[in-house]
Amino acid sequence: MSIQSRHAQLLAAICVSALFLFGCEGDTILSPDGTIAGEDRIQVTGTAQVAVEPDIATTQVGVQTFDADAVEAVTLNNLNTAAVLAAFEALGIAEQDLQTRSFSISPQRAYAEDRPDSIVGYWVNNTVGITLRDLTKVGEMLQVAVDAGANSIYGLQFGVANPDSVGDLARAKAVEDARRRADTLAEAAGVSVGDVVSLREGSISVPYYRGALESDASSSVPIETGSVEVSATVEAVFSIR
């Protein structure tokens, strides 16, 4: 082969390589069915929020007492706590829905020049966690607790007893939202959505609502239950037809 022929072949190869590289960088490569090669999928995130009425309430009810003598402080606390628990039992709250959360004895110190760091008495705290399954009795429960001797109530929350069932509803709506988003994108691109390629749960949230149900009884603490909002997200990939 002559030197001229070799030069011609080399030049042709360089031209073909240059055209190939130019096409890969600037042109869109289509697959046989007309879709973009490597991009025949639509990936979307579906979200949903479902508002439901709560059917359960939880709170912390405590009895705090003080006396110069630790034994007397505990004795008084025991009497008041027993009275609170008896009031809950009379209200129909089941024993398994009551649980002691904390019990403590703390000295009260007086910081004076003539009596540095001296103990003048003792604080006793007994806190019980309550689960109430009849929300019409929330206000009444709080009132009878105070009437029986409770002087510390906090952490009132409303939620759902079966969060999985509510979560499943939110998940299903999130998948519906993912399909809707995919259909919108596909229509704008002039294609149609096919089967689900992959589906993954992103997050699920069934929070408690912090609130303070109105009651007709004037002797009950007025309470508003509000609603609990359950949210879910899913990540979905659909094929393109």
trRosetta pair geometry for C-beta under 8 A, 3 or more apart (Angstrom, degrees):
i j d omega theta_ij theta_ji phi_ij phi_ji
1 5 4.8 -114 -176 82 94 132
1 6 5.7 109 126 -54 118 88
2 5 4.8 100 56 4 78 100
2 6 7.2 -142 96 -2 44 86
3 6 5.8 -55 -151 37 34 112
3 7 6.4 36 152 -20 66 106
4 7 5.7 -56 -151 36 31 113
4 8 6.4 33 151 -23 65 105
5 8 5.6 -53 -150 33 33 113
5 9 6.5 31 154 -17 66 103
6 9 5.9 -54 -149 36 32 109
6 10 6.3 31 154 -18 65 108
7 10 5.8 -56 -147 38 30 112
7 11 6.2 32 155 -21 65 108
8 11 5.8 -56 -148 36 29 111
8 12 6.4 30 153 -20 64 105
9 12 5.7 -55 -149 35 32 111
9 13 6.4 32 154 -19 65 105
10 13 5.8 -54 -149 35 32 111
10 14 6.5 32 153 -19 65 105
11 14 5.7 -53 -150 35 32 112
11 15 6.5 33 152 -20 64 105
12 15 5.7 -55 -151 34 32 112
12 16 6.5 31 153 -18 66 104
13 16 5.8 -54 -148 35 32 109
13 17 6.3 32 154 -18 65 107
14 17 5.8 -57 -149 38 31 111
14 18 6.2 32 154 -21 65 107
15 18 5.7 -55 -148 35 30 112
15 19 6.4 30 155 -18 65 105
16 19 5.8 -55 -150 36 31 110
16 20 6.4 32 152 -21 65 106
17 20 5.7 -55 -149 35 31 113
17 21 6.3 27 157 -15 66 107
18 21 5.9 -56 -146 39 30 108
18 22 6.2 30 155 -20 64 109
19 22 5.7 -56 -146 37 29 112
19 23 6.3 29 156 -19 64 107
20 23 5.9 -58 -150 36 28 109
20 24 6.4 25 155 -18 65 107
21 24 5.8 -55 -146 35 32 109
21 25 6.3 21 160 -14 66 111
22 25 6.1 -64 -148 40 27 104
22 26 6.1 -22 174 22 66 114
22 27 7.8 61 127 -11 66 103
23 26 7.0 -79 -129 54 20 78
23 27 4.6 -27 -160 25 65 131
23 29 7.8 87 149 -75 96 94
24 27 7.3 -17 -55 47 12 89
24 29 7.4 4 -119 -47 58 125
28 36 6.2 -69 -174 -120 110 97
29 36 7.4 85 76 -160 59 66
29 37 4.7 -40 108 24 98 130
30 34 5.9 -17 -176 -144 127 31
30 35 6.9 142 -155 75 80 24
30 36 6.5 -67 -110 -104 59 38
30 37 6.3 150 -165 -29 11 90
31 34 7.2 -40 72 31 71 19
31 35 5.3 -9 42 66 112 76
31 36 7.2 47 -3 115 93 12
31 37 4.5 135 -56 -88 84 73
31 40 6.5 -28 17 -54 151 128
33 40 7.9 66 64 -116 120 137
35 39 7.0 -148 156 83 96 75
35 40 4.4 82 120 -101 146 95
35 191 7.0 57 -101 -106 104 147
35 240 5.6 133 -118 94 146 129
36 39 3.9 -9 93 57 115 118
36 40 6.9 -173 64 -59 62 64
37 40 7.7 -15 -129 -30 22 100
40 239 6.7 9 139 -157 92 73
40 240 5.0 -131 -170 42 67 109
41 197 6.1 -47 -128 10 115 158
41 237 5.4 -5 -177 -173 121 102
41 238 6.9 148 -161 75 67 42
41 239 6.3 -47 -106 -107 68 43
41 240 6.6 -136 -81 -14 18 97
42 182 4.8 122 112 -142 135 95
42 185 5.6 152 -148 90 131 133
42 186 6.1 -76 -55 -64 159 94
42 193 6.5 -70 37 -112 141 94
42 237 7.1 158 80 -155 45 53
42 238 4.8 -14 59 59 98 95
42 239 8.0 5 19 91 81 2
42 240 6.1 106 -23 -67 96 97
43 235 7.2 5 -173 -178 94 90
43 236 7.3 174 -148 92 52 46
43 237 4.8 -17 -99 -101 80 82
43 238 8.0 -177 -77 21 35 65
44 178 5.1 151 96 -154 111 76
44 181 4.3 159 -167 100 148 125
44 182 5.0 -132 0 -63 142 81
44 185 7.0 -168 -73 0 122 141
44 235 7.7 179 93 -150 39 52
44 236 5.7 -13 63 63 82 91
44 238 7.6 2 13 3 105 106
45 178 6.9 -88 161 -105 13 95
45 181 7.7 -17 60 68 43 168
45 202 6.6 40 -147 -48 104 154
45 233 6.1 -1 -180 -172 101 107
45 234 7.2 167 -156 83 56 43
45 235 5.4 -25 -103 -100 76 69
45 236 7.7 156 -98 20 26 73
46 174 4.4 126 117 171 103 67
46 175 5.9 128 82 -95 161 17
46 176 7.2 139 -165 62 142 39
46 177 3.8 138 -158 83 96 91
46 178 2.9 -81 -41 -48 124 81
46 179 7.4 20 -87 1 140 55
46 180 7.8 106 -118 37 107 87
46 181 6.4 -160 -88 11 76 125
46 233 6.8 160 85 -155 52 55
46 234 4.8 -5 56 56 101 92
46 235 7.9 -171 20 -80 73 22
46 236 6.1 28 -8 1 112 119
47 174 5.8 -18 -135 -126 13 93
47 177 5.8 -83 50 108 43 158
47 231 7.1 -8 -171 -169 92 97
47 232 7.3 167 -151 88 50 49
47 233 5.0 -15 -100 -102 76 82
48 170 5.1 173 97 -164 112 68
48 171 7.7 -155 49 -67 133 8
48 173 3.6 129 -141 104 156 105
48 174 4.1 -118 4 -64 109 68
48 176 7.5 67 -76 51 133 95
48 177 5.5 -172 -62 -13 90 135
48 231 6.9 169 89 -148 51 55
48 232 5.4 -6 57 56 94 90
48 233 7.9 175 20 -79 65 43
49 170 7.3 5 -124 -132 19 109
49 229 5.6 -5 -173 -174 105 107
49 230 7.1 153 -157 79 52 45
49 231 4.8 -17 -101 -97 76 85
50 166 6.6 -170 96 -175 131 87
50 169 5.5 95 -110 110 173 111
50 170 4.7 -127 6 -82 120 87
50 173 6.4 141 -60 21 109 151
50 229 7.2 152 76 -156 39 56
50 230 4.7 -19 63 62 93 98
50 231 7.7 177 20 -78 67 38
51 227 4.7 37 -178 144 102 139
51 228 7.2 153 -153 77 57 38
51 229 5.1 -26 -96 -98 74 75
51 230 7.8 179 -83 19 24 70
52 160 6.3 24 99 -77 133 134
52 166 5.5 -96 -1 -126 159 128
52 227 6.5 156 74 -168 26 94
52 228 5.6 -28 66 65 81 90
52 229 8.0 152 19 -95 66 28
52 230 6.4 15 7 -4 112 113
53 225 7.2 46 -164 121 83 130
53 227 5.9 -63 -93 -117 47 82
53 228 7.5 74 177 19 8 86
54 57 7.0 83 137 -68 131 74
54 135 6.8 120 101 -86 93 147
54 158 3.7 93 116 163 178 106
54 159 5.7 69 -137 39 110 7
54 160 6.1 -124 -132 -65 59 62
54 209 6.3 -121 -53 32 136 120
54 225 5.5 -143 49 177 113 110
54 226 7.5 43 -2 76 118 69
54 227 7.1 -180 -20 -139 81 33
54 228 5.0 98 -71 -23 88 116
55 133 7.3 14 149 -159 79 67
55 135 6.8 -115 -144 -25 35 121
55 160 5.8 50 32 -131 92 60
55 161 5.4 -68 91 -4 107 101
56 131 6.6 -15 -172 -170 108 92
56 132 7.1 150 -163 79 57 53
56 133 5.8 -19 -111 -109 81 60
56 135 7.6 -111 -79 -63 11 99
56 158 7.2 144 82 -158 50 56
56 159 5.4 -34 73 72 100 76
56 160 6.4 111 21 -147 105 11
56 161 4.6 123 -40 -63 133 82
57 131 7.5 152 82 -158 47 46
57 132 4.5 -17 65 61 97 103
57 135 5.8 115 -22 -108 118 83
57 138 5.2 28 50 -101 171 120
57 156 6.8 -6 -175 -166 107 83
57 157 6.9 163 -154 85 61 46
57 158 5.2 -27 -99 -100 80 68
57 159 7.7 147 -93 22 33 68
57 225 7.6 -98 -76 -119 117 97
58 129 6.8 -1 -170 -176 101 94
58 130 6.6 164 -150 85 54 56
58 131 5.3 -17 -98 -101 86 65
58 132 7.4 -178 -79 18 35 75
58 155 7.3 -46 117 131 87 100
58 156 7.6 169 88 -145 47 39
58 157 5.2 -10 59 59 89 95
58 159 7.2 0 3 16 105 114
58 208 7.5 -55 39 -138 111 146
59 129 7.7 173 90 -150 34 56
59 130 5.5 -12 60 57 77 102
59 132 7.6 5 13 -2 99 114
59 142 7.6 -13 91 -87 169 95
59 153 6.4 12 162 -169 125 90
59 154 7.3 163 -167 85 86 25
59 155 5.6 148 -144 87 55 77
59 156 4.3 -2 -98 -96 113 66
59 157 7.1 168 -75 17 63 64
60 101 6.2 -52 -129 28 109 158
60 127 5.5 5 -178 -177 105 114
60 128 7.3 157 -156 78 58 38
60 129 5.7 -31 -101 -98 73 65
60 130 7.5 171 -92 14 23 81
60 152 7.8 -38 122 128 94 91
60 153 7.0 161 88 -151 59 45
60 154 5.4 -20 64 66 107 72
60 155 4.6 48 8 44 105 126
61 84 6.5 -175 135 176 128 139
61 127 7.1 158 83 -154 35 64
61 128 5.3 -22 66 63 88 90
61 130 5.9 31 1 -15 112 124
61 145 4.9 -98 -143 -156 140 145
61 150 4.9 -41 -178 -138 101 149
61 152 7.3 129 -170 88 39 66
61 153 5.3 -3 -110 -104 67 84
62 102 8.0 -14 -108 65 119 99
62 125 5.9 -3 -175 -167 125 92
62 126 6.5 161 -152 84 73 43
62 127 3.9 -28 -93 -98 102 79
62 128 7.2 166 -85 16 49 63
62 150 6.5 112 71 -154 32 91
62 151 7.3 -61 96 66 77 56
62 152 3.4 -28 68 78 109 116
62 153 7.2 -165 24 -68 73 41
62 154 7.9 -5 5 16 113 93
63 77 5.6 142 116 -154 113 77
63 80 4.6 161 -157 109 140 116
63 81 4.7 -137 27 -73 149 79
63 84 6.2 -152 -56 -11 121 144
63 125 7.3 161 82 -149 50 46
63 126 5.1 -5 54 57 95 94
63 127 8.0 -169 21 -76 57 43
63 149 5.9 24 -121 125 116 98
63 150 5.6 -88 -76 -112 75 55
63 151 6.6 75 -133 23 47 81
63 152 7.1 -142 -55 28 14 98
64 77 7.6 -24 -149 -113 16 108
64 123 6.5 -11 -168 -169 97 97
64 124 7.1 162 -151 82 48 50
64 125 5.0 -7 -102 -101 81 80
64 151 5.5 -93 39 75 91 110
64 152 5.4 78 -18 -25 111 125
65 73 5.3 163 110 -164 102 71
65 74 7.9 171 74 -76 129 17
65 76 4.5 173 -167 99 154 111
65 77 4.2 -141 20 -69 129 84
65 80 6.5 157 -59 19 121 141
65 123 7.5 157 82 -153 42 50
65 124 5.0 -12 59 57 90 99
66 73 6.1 -21 -151 -122 19 113
66 108 7.0 32 -145 -24 116 144
66 121 5.6 52 179 144 93 134
66 122 7.0 174 -145 84 59 41
66 123 5.3 -21 -95 -98 87 65
66 124 7.6 -179 -78 17 38 73
67 70 7.5 176 79 -81 97 14
67 72 4.1 -117 136 98 159 105
67 73 3.8 -157 34 -67 99 77
67 76 6.3 132 -37 10 130 136
67 121 6.0 -168 107 -156 23 105
67 122 6.4 -17 64 54 66 84
68 72 7.4 19 57 55 61 133
68 120 6.7 -65 -121 163 85 55
68 121 4.6 -71 -98 -98 44 87
68 122 7.7 79 -177 9 12 77
69 72 4.1 72 75 12 105 110
69 73 6.7 -174 89 -14 52 84
69 121 7.9 -36 -4 -133 28 69
69 122 7.3 -50 119 21 18 116
70 73 5.6 -55 -148 34 32 114
70 74 6.4 29 155 -16 66 105
70 105 6.2 56 -153 -171 107 136
70 122 4.3 56 -100 3 71 167
70 124 7.8 118 -158 -61 66 111
71 74 5.9 -57 -151 38 31 109
71 75 6.2 33 152 -22 66 108
72 75 5.5 -52 -143 36 33 114
72 76 6.3 31 158 -17 66 105
73 76 6.1 -56 -149 38 27 108
73 77 6.3 27 152 -19 62 111
73 105 7.2 119 99 -133 128 100
73 121 7.2 125 -68 177 133 88
73 122 4.5 -141 14 86 161 101
73 123 7.1 -137 -170 -121 144 9
73 124 4.5 149 143 -12 102 118
74 77 5.5 -58 -146 39 31 113
74 78 6.2 36 155 -24 66 104
74 105 6.8 -27 -73 -93 102 124
74 124 5.3 167 -86 -105 55 159
75 78 5.8 -51 -149 31 29 113
75 79 6.7 28 154 -18 62 104
76 79 5.8 -55 -152 34 33 111
76 80 6.4 25 155 -13 66 109
76 124 7.7 139 68 51 87 133
77 80 5.9 -59 -146 41 31 107
77 81 6.0 29 158 -18 67 111
77 124 4.2 -102 -39 107 154 128
77 125 7.7 -113 -138 -75 141 10
77 126 5.6 131 167 -5 115 118
78 81 5.9 -57 -141 40 26 109
78 82 6.2 28 159 -20 63 109
78 126 7.9 98 -85 -27 46 158
79 82 5.9 -57 -148 36 26 111
79 83 6.5 27 153 -20 62 107
79 149 7.8 -139 111 -146 75 175
80 83 5.6 -54 -150 34 33 113
80 84 6.5 34 151 -20 65 103
80 148 7.4 129 -169 137 67 75
80 149 3.5 -144 -155 146 96 145
80 150 7.6 154 159 -65 105 41
81 84 5.6 -51 -150 33 35 112
81 85 6.4 32 153 -16 67 105
81 126 4.7 -22 -89 89 143 145
81 128 7.5 134 -155 -31 101 121
81 149 7.6 -100 -50 96 30 125
82 85 5.8 -54 -146 39 32 110
82 86 6.3 35 153 -22 64 107
83 86 5.7 -53 -147 36 30 113
83 87 6.5 35 152 -22 63 104
83 148 4.5 -177 131 -178 95 96
83 149 5.1 76 75 10 127 129
84 87 5.7 -55 -153 33 32 113
84 88 6.6 32 150 -18 64 103
84 128 7.3 171 114 25 128 140
84 145 5.6 41 -146 -142 103 70
84 148 4.5 147 -90 106 53 128
84 149 5.7 -108 -52 61 94 91
84 150 5.0 89 -110 -52 135 98
85 88 5.6 -51 -150 34 35 113
85 89 6.5 38 150 -20 66 103
85 98 6.8 98 -131 -175 94 160
85 128 7.1 159 -82 -78 92 169
86 89 5.6 -50 -148 35 34 114
86 90 6.4 36 151 -19 64 105
86 148 7.2 177 62 -145 86 139
87 90 5.7 -53 -148 36 32 112
87 91 6.5 33 150 -21 63 107
87 144 4.4 -179 169 153 125 111
87 145 6.6 176 93 -83 137 43
87 147 7.2 154 -126 77 155 95
87 148 4.1 -119 -21 -60 146 148
88 91 5.5 -57 -151 35 33 113
88 93 4.3 -49 173 46 92 132
88 98 6.3 107 123 -82 153 134
88 130 7.0 -133 -129 -117 140 126
88 141 7.1 46 -115 -145 80 95
88 144 7.5 159 -69 103 50 124
88 145 7.4 37 -64 -84 93 88
89 92 7.9 70 176 -54 31 15
89 93 6.7 -83 -82 57 31 80
89 95 7.7 21 -102 -73 97 78
90 144 7.7 -144 73 -175 110 152
91 137 6.3 135 176 -178 114 135
91 140 6.7 162 -135 121 124 110
91 141 6.0 121 164 -99 165 77
91 144 6.1 179 -61 50 129 161
92 134 7.5 14 96 19 125 143
92 137 7.5 -114 58 -111 111 172
93 97 5.5 -116 -179 80 89 122
93 98 6.4 89 132 -50 118 105
93 130 6.7 -32 -160 -153 150 106
93 132 6.6 -58 -110 -104 110 76
93 141 7.1 84 -56 -120 130 121
94 97 4.7 87 65 5 84 105
94 98 7.7 -163 97 -5 49 86
95 98 6.0 -66 -157 35 40 106
97 130 6.5 43 142 -162 90 58
97 131 4.1 -116 -155 62 94 92
97 132 7.1 114 163 -73 139 36
97 133 7.1 -111 -105 -17 152 101
98 128 5.8 -9 -166 180 92 120
98 129 7.4 150 -157 79 41 56
98 130 6.0 -5 -105 -104 69 69
98 131 8.0 -133 -59 25 37 75
99 128 6.8 147 74 -162 34 70
99 129 4.7 -18 66 58 92 103
100 103 6.6 -6 178 -38 123 104
100 126 7.1 -51 -140 -171 104 88
100 127 7.3 109 -162 82 60 53
100 128 5.7 -45 -99 -104 50 71
100 129 7.6 104 -172 14 1 81
101 127 4.6 -54 64 105 104 102
101 128 6.5 154 4 -124 90 15
101 129 4.6 96 -52 -32 117 100
102 125 6.8 -2 112 115 104 107
102 126 7.5 -172 95 -143 59 33
102 127 4.6 22 49 41 89 113
103 124 8.0 -6 -170 -173 78 83
103 125 6.9 -180 -145 93 37 63
103 126 5.1 11 -110 -109 85 74
103 127 7.5 -153 -67 24 49 68
104 123 7.9 7 109 107 93 90
104 124 7.2 177 91 -148 51 46
104 125 4.9 4 53 52 92 101
105 122 5.7 -1 -172 180 94 118
105 123 7.2 158 -156 83 44 52
105 124 5.2 -10 -103 -101 75 78
106 122 6.9 153 76 -159 37 67
106 123 4.6 -15 61 60 92 103
106 124 8.0 179 21 -76 66 34
106 125 7.6 16 4 0 107 106
107 119 4.6 -56 -170 -129 124 115
107 121 7.5 149 -158 89 58 36
107 122 5.7 -41 -103 -102 51 74
107 123 7.8 -158 -75 18 3 79
108 119 6.9 104 68 -158 50 67
108 120 5.4 -63 100 64 98 85
108 121 4.6 -1 44 66 122 82
108 122 6.6 -150 3 -80 87 21
108 123 6.0 97 -50 -26 101 96
109 117 5.7 -22 -168 -153 131 51
109 118 6.5 142 -155 74 75 33
109 119 5.7 -48 -97 -94 67 53
109 120 7.0 121 -138 8 19 85
110 115 6.0 23 94 98 109 120
110 118 5.3 -24 56 69 92 90
110 119 7.8 136 10 -129 80 7
110 120 4.5 64 -26 -30 114 128
111 116 6.8 20 -145 -140 63 55
111 117 6.6 23 -103 -68 74 48
112 115 4.7 35 62 48 107 83
112 116 7.1 -124 69 -71 49 41
112 118 7.4 -32 34 26 96 113
113 116 7.3 1 -149 -62 21 85
115 118 4.0 -39 163 -3 107 139
119 122 7.7 21 178 -64 116 77
125 152 7.3 -2 -142 25 104 160
127 152 7.0 -67 -99 98 96 124
130 141 7.1 170 147 168 154 138
132 135 7.0 113 119 -90 106 46
132 137 6.3 -142 -170 82 125 99
132 138 5.9 142 103 -92 155 73
132 141 5.8 -108 -97 -26 146 168
133 161 6.9 41 -125 -79 98 136
134 137 4.7 46 99 11 105 113
135 138 5.5 -8 -161 -27 57 114
135 158 7.4 47 -118 -127 127 112
135 213 5.3 165 150 -51 99 151
135 225 5.7 33 -178 -92 140 141
136 213 6.4 -147 -106 -180 40 146
136 215 7.4 115 -172 -109 63 91
137 140 4.9 -64 -158 52 65 114
137 141 5.4 76 140 -35 87 100
138 141 5.7 -55 -148 31 26 113
138 142 6.7 23 156 -16 62 104
138 156 7.8 94 -171 -156 120 123
138 213 5.6 114 39 49 123 130
138 215 7.8 -154 65 -55 74 119
138 221 7.9 -84 125 74 75 99
138 223 4.8 -89 103 72 121 168
138 225 7.5 143 12 -79 156 95
139 142 5.9 -56 -152 34 32 109
139 143 6.4 28 153 -17 66 108
139 213 6.6 -134 -22 93 105 99
139 214 7.7 33 -44 -161 148 26
139 215 3.9 -125 54 -16 149 139
139 217 7.2 167 103 61 122 101
139 220 3.5 76 127 158 109 112
139 221 4.5 -156 -151 66 76 62
139 222 6.1 18 -118 -92 135 16
139 223 4.6 -152 -67 0 90 109
140 143 5.7 -58 -148 37 33 111
140 144 6.2 26 159 -14 69 106
140 215 6.6 158 -40 -135 81 159
140 217 6.4 42 -82 61 101 146
140 219 7.7 48 -118 98 76 87
140 220 4.5 -50 -72 -110 59 118
140 221 7.9 -152 -47 25 19 74
141 144 6.2 -57 -144 39 27 103
141 145 6.3 32 155 -25 61 108
142 145 5.7 -56 -153 31 29 116
142 146 6.7 25 154 -15 64 104
142 153 6.3 91 -141 -166 94 164
142 156 7.9 -10 -84 -91 128 136
142 220 7.4 90 56 -168 91 73
142 221 4.1 -46 86 24 129 141
142 223 7.3 136 5 -58 140 125
143 146 5.9 -57 -154 37 33 107
143 147 6.2 29 152 -16 68 110
143 219 5.9 127 164 144 158 73
143 220 4.9 -123 -13 -125 141 45
143 221 5.1 -176 -56 -20 86 83
144 147 5.4 -54 -141 42 36 113
144 148 5.9 34 158 -21 68 110
145 148 6.0 -61 -147 38 25 107
145 150 4.0 -16 159 24 90 144
145 153 6.5 104 107 -82 141 127
146 150 5.6 -75 -84 66 39 90
146 151 7.5 88 -131 -87 71 47
146 153 7.4 -62 -66 -22 91 135
146 221 7.9 105 0 -52 133 121
150 153 6.2 67 141 -56 125 98
153 156 7.4 28 156 -49 98 104
156 210 7.1 104 86 -157 65 64
156 211 6.4 -79 115 75 106 56
156 212 6.2 91 70 -128 140 37
156 223 7.8 -119 169 -134 150 119
157 208 3.9 21 176 159 125 132
157 209 6.6 144 -163 71 69 41
157 210 5.5 -39 -103 -95 78 58
157 211 7.5 109 -126 22 32 70
158 208 6.4 148 67 -169 36 78
158 209 4.5 -23 62 62 96 98
158 210 7.9 -174 19 -77 75 13
158 211 5.6 0 -3 23 116 119
158 225 5.3 127 -113 -158 161 78
158 226 6.6 157 52 56 147 91
158 228 6.4 -141 113 -59 93 107
159 163 7.3 -31 169 -73 109 106
159 206 7.3 81 -159 147 103 94
159 207 7.7 -123 -109 130 98 36
159 208 4.3 -52 -67 -108 109 81
159 209 7.0 170 -72 15 55 72
159 228 6.0 92 -129 -99 43 153
160 163 5.3 127 80 -82 106 62
160 165 8.0 -125 151 59 134 94
160 166 5.3 59 93 -12 171 145
160 206 6.5 -81 41 -177 115 121
160 228 6.0 -142 -31 67 98 156
160 230 7.9 -23 6 -61 143 124
162 165 4.7 30 125 11 115 113
162 166 7.1 135 100 -9 72 88
163 166 5.7 -63 -153 45 44 107
163 167 5.7 47 151 -25 75 110
163 206 4.0 130 -153 118 118 167
163 230 7.7 164 -156 -111 83 128
164 167 5.4 -56 -142 39 30 114
164 168 6.3 37 156 -26 65 101
165 168 5.8 -47 -150 27 30 113
165 169 7.0 32 150 -18 59 101
166 169 5.7 -51 -157 32 37 113
166 170 6.6 34 148 -15 67 104
166 206 6.0 111 86 -118 121 122
166 228 7.9 11 179 101 165 118
166 230 4.9 169 145 -42 111 165
167 170 5.6 -55 -150 38 36 110
167 171 6.2 41 151 -23 68 104
167 204 5.0 50 -150 -176 115 134
167 206 5.7 -73 -67 -52 99 123
167 230 6.2 -131 -86 -174 53 134
167 232 6.6 118 -161 -74 70 125
168 171 5.5 -50 -146 34 33 115
168 172 6.4 35 155 -20 65 103
169 172 5.9 -53 -150 34 30 111
169 173 6.6 25 154 -13 63 108
169 230 7.5 81 71 85 99 140
170 173 5.8 -58 -148 41 32 109
170 174 6.3 37 152 -24 66 106
170 204 6.7 131 89 -138 128 91
170 230 4.7 -125 -51 122 142 106
170 231 6.3 167 -164 -159 141 10
170 232 3.7 134 132 -5 106 120
171 174 5.6 -56 -150 33 31 113
171 175 6.7 31 153 -18 65 101
171 201 6.8 -35 -127 -112 113 111
171 204 6.8 -23 -69 -98 96 120
171 232 4.9 -111 -77 170 52 163
171 234 6.8 87 -155 -55 72 121
172 175 5.8 -52 -153 33 33 110
172 176 6.6 35 148 -18 63 104
173 176 5.4 -49 -149 36 38 116
173 177 6.4 42 150 -22 65 102
173 232 7.3 117 63 55 88 117
174 177 5.5 -50 -149 34 34 114
174 178 6.5 40 149 -23 64 100
174 232 4.4 -109 -33 103 141 101
174 233 5.9 -171 -149 -121 140 20
174 234 4.6 127 128 1 117 103
175 178 5.5 -48 -150 31 35 115
175 179 6.6 36 151 -17 64 101
175 199 7.1 19 -117 -151 108 134
175 234 5.6 5 -76 45 65 160
175 236 6.9 107 -135 -66 69 139
176 179 5.8 -53 -152 36 33 111
176 180 6.5 35 150 -20 64 105
177 180 5.5 -51 -148 35 34 115
177 181 6.4 35 154 -19 66 104
178 181 5.8 -54 -149 36 30 110
178 182 6.3 29 153 -18 64 107
178 199 7.9 132 98 -127 165 97
178 234 5.6 -72 -42 84 141 107
178 235 7.8 145 -116 -146 136 14
178 236 4.0 94 167 18 145 137
179 182 5.7 -56 -146 38 31 111
179 183 6.3 34 155 -21 66 105
179 193 7.2 148 -155 125 73 162
179 236 7.5 -42 -58 105 58 166
179 238 7.7 104 -116 -69 63 142
180 183 5.8 -53 -148 34 30 111
180 184 6.5 31 153 -21 63 105
181 184 5.7 -54 -151 33 32 113
181 185 6.5 28 154 -14 65 106
182 185 5.9 -57 -149 39 32 108
182 186 6.1 30 155 -19 67 110
182 193 4.9 86 133 -107 112 141
182 236 7.0 -80 -46 101 132 119
182 238 4.7 75 -161 16 153 145
183 186 5.7 -57 -142 39 29 110
183 187 6.2 31 159 -21 65 107
183 193 5.5 -80 -85 -5 62 136
184 187 6.0 -55 -148 34 26 110
184 188 6.6 23 155 -16 61 108
185 188 5.9 -60 -152 37 31 110
185 189 6.3 16 155 -8 66 113
186 189 5.8 -66 -147 46 31 104
186 191 4.9 -91 -162 83 86 79
186 192 5.6 85 156 -129 134 19
186 193 4.7 -139 -25 -49 161 81
186 238 7.9 -66 -55 97 130 135
186 240 6.6 180 -120 -125 109 90
187 190 7.7 45 -177 -67 29 26
187 192 8.0 44 -75 -98 60 58
191 240 4.9 11 147 -170 145 109
191 241 6.6 155 177 68 91 49
192 240 7.3 129 71 -163 42 61
192 241 4.7 -32 75 63 95 103
193 238 4.8 -7 -159 149 100 147
193 239 7.6 112 -172 74 54 51
193 240 7.0 -50 -112 -109 40 52
193 241 7.2 15 96 13 10 95
194 238 6.1 154 58 170 62 87
194 239 3.6 -43 68 84 126 97
194 240 6.2 -102 -1 -36 106 3
194 241 4.5 124 -67 -41 101 97
195 238 7.0 177 93 -151 27 72
195 239 5.4 20 50 25 70 117
196 199 5.5 -2 177 -44 132 111
196 236 6.3 -68 -136 -162 102 105
196 237 7.2 99 -167 76 63 55
196 238 5.9 -49 -104 -100 47 70
196 239 8.0 -121 -63 0 3 82
197 237 4.3 -59 64 107 109 101
197 238 6.3 166 0 -117 91 13
197 239 5.4 117 -55 -48 106 81
198 236 7.2 175 91 -151 57 43
198 237 4.5 27 46 39 88 114
199 234 6.3 -3 -170 176 87 121
199 235 7.5 160 -155 85 41 53
199 236 5.1 2 -110 -110 78 81
199 237 7.6 -138 -64 28 49 67
200 234 6.7 156 81 -163 41 72
200 235 4.7 -13 63 60 96 98
200 236 7.8 -172 26 -73 62 43
201 204 6.7 -21 -180 -33 123 104
201 232 7.5 -57 -150 -169 95 101
201 233 7.6 109 -173 87 56 57
201 234 5.6 -46 -111 -108 45 79
201 235 8.0 -11 70 20 1 77
202 232 7.7 127 57 173 87 60
202 233 3.6 -48 67 102 129 101
202 234 5.7 -157 -2 -93 92 18
202 235 5.4 103 -63 -25 102 90
203 231 7.6 10 105 112 100 94
203 232 6.9 -168 92 -144 56 45
203 233 5.0 30 40 37 82 104
204 230 7.7 -2 -173 -178 80 94
204 231 7.5 177 -150 94 39 54
204 232 4.8 4 -108 -109 75 89
204 233 8.0 -145 -65 27 49 61
205 230 6.7 176 89 -154 61 53
205 231 4.8 5 51 56 107 90
205 232 7.4 -164 22 -71 66 50
206 228 7.3 37 -170 156 70 125
206 230 5.0 0 -104 -117 72 101
207 228 6.8 -167 78 -159 66 94
207 229 7.3 5 45 65 104 71
207 230 7.9 -177 20 -96 65 53
208 228 7.2 -48 -136 -119 28 119
209 225 7.7 83 86 171 135 57
209 226 5.2 -145 159 85 150 124
209 227 7.0 138 -64 92 160 26
209 228 5.0 -128 -26 -90 113 75
211 223 7.1 93 125 -172 108 84
211 224 5.7 -118 -178 84 128 76
211 225 6.4 141 77 -137 162 22
211 226 5.2 -173 -82 6 143 121
212 223 6.4 -139 117 -128 56 68
212 224 6.8 39 61 35 72 85
213 223 4.8 11 55 92 76 97
213 224 6.5 158 4 -122 30 20
213 225 4.6 45 -40 -30 82 104
214 222 5.5 -3 -129 -154 73 90
214 223 6.8 -171 -81 61 31 48
214 224 6.5 14 -48 -83 77 68
215 220 4.0 -35 90 84 155 141
215 221 7.6 72 21 70 132 39
215 222 6.4 -143 29 -109 84 51
215 223 6.8 45 -21 27 99 88
217 220 4.3 76 82 -5 105 111
220 223 7.9 -70 145 -1 107 99
